[in-house]
Amino acid sequence: MLATFKPGNGITLTISSNAEKISLVCEALHALCLYASGSPACALEVQHAAVEALNNVIIHAYHNQPNHEIIVRWSQEERLLRIEIIDTGTSMTFLPEPLLPDFAKEGSRGWWIINACVDDYYYQTIGQSEQAPLLRPGEKYPAIAALTAQPHQNILTFMKRF
């Protein structure tokens, strides 16, 4: 894991798309959020959301292929924590509705957990010849799939108030 700090920009953590690296970056996020907010509950909720999002990046954006870069940016403004998870893998065409799936069904609880842990989140794909709009849960943008062959970044942004 690589960590950098730039005044005004917060802290940037960089890991490879290996599942065992998720705990490192999420422990660091927990510590940063606890320091900023003074709230163990707030720090834990951000940590849970980040674990789910990073797992999704590794599984769905990078298709379980190791050694792709994932960037996590943490910043704080007044009483607001902002976490950005950035990858260059396969883009999402929509954000799933944060509904709790049937308990008998395996998986698909990640977005429900993310929604329960943060105050707001959105997704954007940038850097393509045509810029995709900001996506919020339930919104679709079918053209993203056709644009993913060009250089791009996917950015999932969480916000948590404390």
C-alpha atoms as an extended CHARMM CRD file, in Angstrom:
* protein
*
       162  EXT
         1         1  MET       CA              0.0000000000        0.0000000000        0.0000000000  PROA      1               0.0000000000
         2         2  LEU       CA              1.2550000000        3.4680000000       -0.8870000000  PROA      2               0.0000000000
         3         3  ALA       CA              0.0180000000        6.5340000000        1.0220000000  PROA      3               0.0000000000
         4         4  THR       CA              0.4460000000       10.1900000000        0.0060000000  PROA      4               0.0000000000
         5         5  PHE       CA             -0.6950000000       13.4330000000        1.5820000000  PROA      5               0.0000000000
         6         6  LYS       CA             -1.2360000000       16.7780000000       -0.1200000000  PROA      6               0.0000000000
         7         7  PRO       CA             -2.5370000000       19.6850000000        1.9820000000  PROA      7               0.0000000000
         8         8  GLY       CA             -6.1040000000       20.4600000000        1.0030000000  PROA      8               0.0000000000
         9         9  ASN       CA             -6.4970000000       17.1720000000       -0.8880000000  PROA      9               0.0000000000
        10        10  GLY       CA             -6.5110000000       14.7730000000        2.0350000000  PROA      10              0.0000000000
        11        11  ILE       CA             -4.7840000000       11.4100000000        1.8930000000  PROA      11              0.0000000000
        12        12  THR       CA             -4.4640000000        9.0680000000       -1.0690000000  PROA      12              0.0000000000
        13        13  LEU       CA             -3.9740000000        5.3330000000       -0.5600000000  PROA      13              0.0000000000
        14        14  THR       CA             -3.0500000000        3.0750000000       -3.4650000000  PROA      14              0.0000000000
        15        15  ILE       CA             -3.3430000000       -0.7220000000       -3.4560000000  PROA      15              0.0000000000
        16        16  SER       CA             -3.3140000000       -3.4780000000       -6.0360000000  PROA      16              0.0000000000
        17        17  SER       CA             -6.4660000000       -5.4090000000       -6.8780000000  PROA      17              0.0000000000
        18        18  ASN       CA             -5.6200000000       -8.2970000000       -4.5650000000  PROA      18              0.0000000000
        19        19  ALA       CA             -8.2930000000       -9.2020000000       -2.0140000000  PROA      19              0.0000000000
        20        20  GLU       CA             -5.7640000000       -9.4660000000        0.8170000000  PROA      20              0.0000000000
        21        21  LYS       CA             -4.9250000000       -5.7460000000        0.3900000000  PROA      21              0.0000000000
        22        22  ILE       CA             -8.4760000000       -4.6430000000        1.2290000000  PROA      22              0.0000000000
        23        23  SER       CA             -8.0070000000       -5.0180000000        4.9800000000  PROA      23              0.0000000000
        24        24  LEU       CA             -4.9210000000       -2.7600000000        4.9210000000  PROA      24              0.0000000000
        25        25  VAL       CA             -6.6290000000        0.1660000000        3.2500000000  PROA      25              0.0000000000
        26        26  CYS       CA             -9.8490000000       -0.2760000000        5.2460000000  PROA      26              0.0000000000
        27        27  GLU       CA             -7.9670000000       -0.2520000000        8.5670000000  PROA      27              0.0000000000
        28        28  ALA       CA             -6.2610000000        2.9580000000        7.4600000000  PROA      28              0.0000000000
        29        29  LEU       CA             -9.6370000000        4.4880000000        6.5130000000  PROA      29              0.0000000000
        30        30  HSD       CA            -11.0600000000        3.4480000000        9.8820000000  PROA      30              0.0000000000
        31        31  ALA       CA             -8.1990000000        5.1820000000       11.7020000000  PROA      31              0.0000000000
        32        32  LEU       CA             -8.5390000000        8.3620000000        9.6100000000  PROA      32              0.0000000000
        33        33  CYS       CA            -12.3080000000        8.5170000000       10.1240000000  PROA      33              0.0000000000
        34        34  LEU       CA            -11.9850000000        7.8530000000       13.8630000000  PROA      34              0.0000000000
        35        35  TYR       CA             -9.3670000000       10.5840000000       14.1950000000  PROA      35              0.0000000000
        36        36  ALA       CA            -11.4740000000       13.0950000000       12.2220000000  PROA      36              0.0000000000
        37        37  SER       CA            -14.8870000000       12.3230000000       13.6920000000  PROA      37              0.0000000000
        38        38  GLY       CA            -14.0820000000       10.9980000000       17.1590000000  PROA      38              0.0000000000
        39        39  SER       CA            -16.8810000000        8.5080000000       16.5470000000  PROA      39              0.0000000000
        40        40  PRO       CA            -16.1330000000        4.7710000000       16.5380000000  PROA      40              0.0000000000
        41        41  ALA       CA            -19.5440000000        4.1200000000       14.9210000000  PROA      41              0.0000000000
        42        42  CYS       CA            -18.8730000000        6.5720000000       12.0640000000  PROA      42              0.0000000000
        43        43  ALA       CA            -15.4230000000        5.0850000000       11.4360000000  PROA      43              0.0000000000
        44        44  LEU       CA            -16.7960000000        1.5420000000       11.4130000000  PROA      44              0.0000000000
        45        45  GLU       CA            -19.6120000000        2.4240000000        9.0060000000  PROA      45              0.0000000000
        46        46  VAL       CA            -17.1790000000        3.9990000000        6.5320000000  PROA      46              0.0000000000
        47        47  GLN       CA            -14.9380000000        0.9420000000        6.8750000000  PROA      47              0.0000000000
        48        48  HSD       CA            -17.8590000000       -1.4130000000        6.1190000000  PROA      48              0.0000000000
        49        49  ALA       CA            -18.8700000000        0.6100000000        3.0400000000  PROA      49              0.0000000000
        50        50  ALA       CA            -15.2790000000        0.6520000000        1.7700000000  PROA      50              0.0000000000
        51        51  VAL       CA            -14.8800000000       -3.1190000000        2.1980000000  PROA      51              0.0000000000
        52        52  GLU       CA            -17.9880000000       -3.7170000000        0.0940000000  PROA      52              0.0000000000
        53        53  ALA       CA            -16.9730000000       -1.2190000000       -2.5890000000  PROA      53              0.0000000000
        54        54  LEU       CA            -13.4070000000       -2.5270000000       -2.8550000000  PROA      54              0.0000000000
        55        55  ASN       CA            -14.6460000000       -6.1080000000       -3.1060000000  PROA      55              0.0000000000
        56        56  ASN       CA            -16.9550000000       -4.9830000000       -5.9290000000  PROA      56              0.0000000000
        57        57  VAL       CA            -14.0410000000       -3.3280000000       -7.7640000000  PROA      57              0.0000000000
        58        58  ILE       CA            -11.9110000000       -6.4620000000       -7.5490000000  PROA      58              0.0000000000
        59        59  ILE       CA            -14.7270000000       -8.8460000000       -8.5210000000  PROA      59              0.0000000000
        60        60  HSD       CA            -16.6740000000       -6.8170000000      -11.0880000000  PROA      60              0.0000000000
        61        61  ALA       CA            -14.3620000000       -4.1040000000      -12.4620000000  PROA      61              0.0000000000
        62        62  TYR       CA            -11.1520000000       -6.1620000000      -12.5370000000  PROA      62              0.0000000000
        63        63  HSD       CA            -12.7840000000       -9.6200000000      -12.8100000000  PROA      63              0.0000000000
        64        64  ASN       CA            -10.6040000000      -11.0210000000       -9.9890000000  PROA      64              0.0000000000
        65        65  GLN       CA             -7.4190000000      -10.2060000000      -11.9060000000  PROA      65              0.0000000000
        66        66  PRO       CA             -4.6440000000       -9.1650000000       -9.5040000000  PROA      66              0.0000000000
        67        67  ASN       CA             -2.1860000000       -6.2840000000       -9.7630000000  PROA      67              0.0000000000
        68        68  HSD       CA             -4.4630000000       -3.5610000000      -11.1160000000  PROA      68              0.0000000000
        69        69  GLU       CA             -4.3230000000       -0.2370000000       -9.3250000000  PROA      69              0.0000000000
        70        70  ILE       CA             -7.0840000000        0.9270000000       -6.9740000000  PROA      70              0.0000000000
        71        71  ILE       CA             -6.8500000000        4.4330000000       -5.5350000000  PROA      71              0.0000000000
        72        72  VAL       CA             -8.6910000000        5.4530000000       -2.3660000000  PROA      72              0.0000000000
        73        73  ARG       CA             -8.8250000000        9.1730000000       -1.5670000000  PROA      73              0.0000000000
        74        74  TRP       CA             -9.8900000000       10.3240000000        1.8840000000  PROA      74              0.0000000000
        75        75  SER       CA            -10.6380000000       13.9220000000        2.7890000000  PROA      75              0.0000000000
        76        76  GLN       CA            -12.5320000000       15.8510000000        5.4170000000  PROA      76              0.0000000000
        77        77  GLU       CA            -14.2940000000       19.2050000000        5.1950000000  PROA      77              0.0000000000
        78        78  GLU       CA            -15.7780000000       20.5260000000        8.4110000000  PROA      78              0.0000000000
        79        79  ARG       CA            -18.0840000000       17.6880000000        9.5580000000  PROA      79              0.0000000000
        80        80  LEU       CA            -18.1080000000       15.7340000000        6.2870000000  PROA      80              0.0000000000
        81        81  LEU       CA            -15.9290000000       12.7720000000        5.3300000000  PROA      81              0.0000000000
        82        82  ARG       CA            -15.4400000000       12.1100000000        1.6090000000  PROA      82              0.0000000000
        83        83  ILE       CA            -14.0200000000        8.8600000000        0.2690000000  PROA      83              0.0000000000
        84        84  GLU       CA            -13.3640000000        8.2650000000       -3.4230000000  PROA      84              0.0000000000
        85        85  ILE       CA            -12.5920000000        4.8020000000       -4.7790000000  PROA      85              0.0000000000
        86        86  ILE       CA            -11.0110000000        5.0090000000       -8.2170000000  PROA      86              0.0000000000
        87        87  ASP       CA            -10.3400000000        2.2020000000      -10.6900000000  PROA      87              0.0000000000
        88        88  THR       CA             -9.8190000000        1.7710000000      -14.4370000000  PROA      88              0.0000000000
        89        89  GLY       CA            -11.6730000000       -1.5200000000      -14.7970000000  PROA      89              0.0000000000
        90        90  THR       CA            -15.0030000000       -2.3270000000      -16.3980000000  PROA      90              0.0000000000
        91        91  SER       CA            -17.4790000000        0.5060000000      -15.7910000000  PROA      91              0.0000000000
        92        92  MET       CA            -20.9310000000        0.0370000000      -14.3100000000  PROA      92              0.0000000000
        93        93  THR       CA            -23.8900000000        0.9680000000      -16.4820000000  PROA      93              0.0000000000
        94        94  PHE       CA            -26.0910000000        1.6060000000      -13.4470000000  PROA      94              0.0000000000
        95        95  LEU       CA            -25.9550000000        1.6610000000       -9.6680000000  PROA      95              0.0000000000
        96        96  PRO       CA            -28.0970000000       -1.1260000000       -8.2480000000  PROA      96              0.0000000000
        97        97  GLU       CA            -30.9950000000       -0.2060000000       -6.0250000000  PROA      97              0.0000000000
        98        98  PRO       CA            -29.8820000000       -0.5750000000       -2.4070000000  PROA      98              0.0000000000
        99        99  LEU       CA            -32.4930000000       -3.2040000000       -1.5850000000  PROA      99              0.0000000000
       100       100  LEU       CA            -31.9450000000       -6.0610000000        0.8210000000  PROA      100             0.0000000000
       101       101  PRO       CA            -32.0700000000       -9.2330000000       -1.2750000000  PROA      101             0.0000000000
       102       102  ASP       CA            -33.7730000000      -12.4440000000       -0.3190000000  PROA      102             0.0000000000
       103       103  PHE       CA            -31.8510000000      -14.0520000000        2.5430000000  PROA      103             0.0000000000
       104       104  ALA       CA            -31.7550000000      -17.3620000000        0.6530000000  PROA      104             0.0000000000
       105       105  LYS       CA            -29.9460000000      -15.6830000000       -2.2580000000  PROA      105             0.0000000000
       106       106  GLU       CA            -26.1460000000      -15.7410000000       -2.1920000000  PROA      106             0.0000000000
       107       107  GLY       CA            -24.4880000000      -12.3130000000       -2.4830000000  PROA      107             0.0000000000
       108       108  SER       CA            -25.9810000000       -9.0300000000       -3.7260000000  PROA      108             0.0000000000
       109       109  ARG       CA            -26.0130000000       -7.3890000000       -0.2960000000  PROA      109             0.0000000000
       110       110  GLY       CA            -23.1120000000       -4.9920000000       -0.9560000000  PROA      110             0.0000000000
       111       111  TRP       CA            -25.0880000000       -2.0040000000       -2.1960000000  PROA      111             0.0000000000
       112       112  TRP       CA            -27.5990000000       -2.3770000000        0.6100000000  PROA      112             0.0000000000
       113       113  ILE       CA            -24.7170000000       -2.3200000000        3.1110000000  PROA      113             0.0000000000
       114       114  ILE       CA            -23.0970000000        0.6890000000        1.4210000000  PROA      114             0.0000000000
       115       115  ASN       CA            -26.3900000000        2.5810000000        1.4280000000  PROA      115             0.0000000000
       116       116  ALA       CA            -26.9350000000        1.7850000000        5.1190000000  PROA      116             0.0000000000
       117       117  CYS       CA            -23.4310000000        2.9580000000        6.1070000000  PROA      117             0.0000000000
       118       118  VAL       CA            -22.9920000000        6.3000000000        4.3320000000  PROA      118             0.0000000000
       119       119  ASP       CA            -25.1480000000        9.3920000000        3.9110000000  PROA      119             0.0000000000
       120       120  ASP       CA            -24.7500000000        9.7360000000        0.1550000000  PROA      120             0.0000000000
       121       121  TYR       CA            -22.8820000000        8.1040000000       -2.7140000000  PROA      121             0.0000000000
       122       122  TYR       CA            -22.6100000000        8.4370000000       -6.4580000000  PROA      122             0.0000000000
       123       123  TYR       CA            -20.6320000000        6.9550000000       -9.3430000000  PROA      123             0.0000000000
       124       124  GLN       CA            -19.0170000000        8.5730000000      -12.3410000000  PROA      124             0.0000000000
       125       125  THR       CA            -16.8940000000        7.4080000000      -15.2400000000  PROA      125             0.0000000000
       126       126  ILE       CA            -14.5600000000       10.0860000000      -16.5970000000  PROA      126             0.0000000000
       127       127  GLY       CA            -11.7980000000       10.4150000000      -19.1740000000  PROA      127             0.0000000000
       128       128  GLN       CA            -13.5800000000        8.9550000000      -22.1820000000  PROA      128             0.0000000000
       129       129  SER       CA            -14.2990000000       10.7730000000      -25.4140000000  PROA      129             0.0000000000
       130       130  GLU       CA            -17.8690000000       11.1830000000      -24.2090000000  PROA      130             0.0000000000
       131       131  GLN       CA            -18.2970000000       11.8700000000      -20.5290000000  PROA      131             0.0000000000
       132       132  ALA       CA            -20.8280000000        9.7400000000      -18.6950000000  PROA      132             0.0000000000
       133       133  PRO       CA            -23.2100000000       11.4580000000      -16.3100000000  PROA      133             0.0000000000
       134       134  LEU       CA            -23.1660000000       11.1520000000      -12.5620000000  PROA      134             0.0000000000
       135       135  LEU       CA            -25.0550000000        8.0260000000      -11.5000000000  PROA      135             0.0000000000
       136       136  ARG       CA            -27.1010000000        7.7080000000       -8.3480000000  PROA      136             0.0000000000
       137       137  PRO       CA            -28.7580000000        4.4670000000       -7.1790000000  PROA      137             0.0000000000
       138       138  GLY       CA            -31.2850000000        3.1580000000       -9.7060000000  PROA      138             0.0000000000
       139       139  GLU       CA            -30.1780000000        5.4110000000      -12.5740000000  PROA      139             0.0000000000
       140       140  LYS       CA            -28.9510000000        3.8440000000      -15.8240000000  PROA      140             0.0000000000
       141       141  TYR       CA            -26.6830000000        5.0170000000      -18.5860000000  PROA      141             0.0000000000
       142       142  PRO       CA            -26.5020000000        2.3060000000      -21.2840000000  PROA      142             0.0000000000
       143       143  ALA       CA            -23.7680000000        3.9960000000      -23.3400000000  PROA      143             0.0000000000
       144       144  ILE       CA            -21.0930000000        3.4140000000      -20.6530000000  PROA      144             0.0000000000
       145       145  ALA       CA            -20.5800000000       -0.2130000000      -21.7040000000  PROA      145             0.0000000000
       146       146  ALA       CA            -19.6750000000        0.8710000000      -25.2250000000  PROA      146             0.0000000000
       147       147  LEU       CA            -17.2080000000        3.4750000000      -23.9620000000  PROA      147             0.0000000000
       148       148  THR       CA            -15.1080000000        1.3410000000      -21.6340000000  PROA      148             0.0000000000
       149       149  ALA       CA            -12.5290000000        0.4090000000      -24.2950000000  PROA      149             0.0000000000
       150       150  GLN       CA            -11.0120000000        3.9010000000      -24.0810000000  PROA      150             0.0000000000
       151       151  PRO       CA             -8.8510000000        5.1250000000      -21.1730000000  PROA      151             0.0000000000
       152       152  HSD       CA            -11.0740000000        6.0740000000      -18.2930000000  PROA      152             0.0000000000
       153       153  GLN       CA            -11.4750000000        6.2080000000      -14.5220000000  PROA      153             0.0000000000
       154       154  ASN       CA            -14.4370000000        4.9780000000      -12.5130000000  PROA      154             0.0000000000
       155       155  ILE       CA            -14.9880000000        6.9940000000       -9.3460000000  PROA      155             0.0000000000
       156       156  LEU       CA            -17.3090000000        5.9000000000       -6.5600000000  PROA      156             0.0000000000
       157       157  THR       CA            -17.7050000000        8.6920000000       -4.0070000000  PROA      157             0.0000000000
       158       158  PHE       CA            -19.0650000000        8.2300000000       -0.4700000000  PROA      158             0.0000000000
       159       159  MET       CA            -19.9940000000       11.0060000000        1.9050000000  PROA      159             0.0000000000
       160       160  LYS       CA            -20.4890000000       10.5820000000        5.6340000000  PROA      160             0.0000000000
       161       161  ARG       CA            -21.4980000000       13.3620000000        8.0090000000  PROA      161             0.0000000000
       162       162  PHE       CA            -20.4830000000       13.3030000000       11.6490000000  PROA      162             0.0000000000
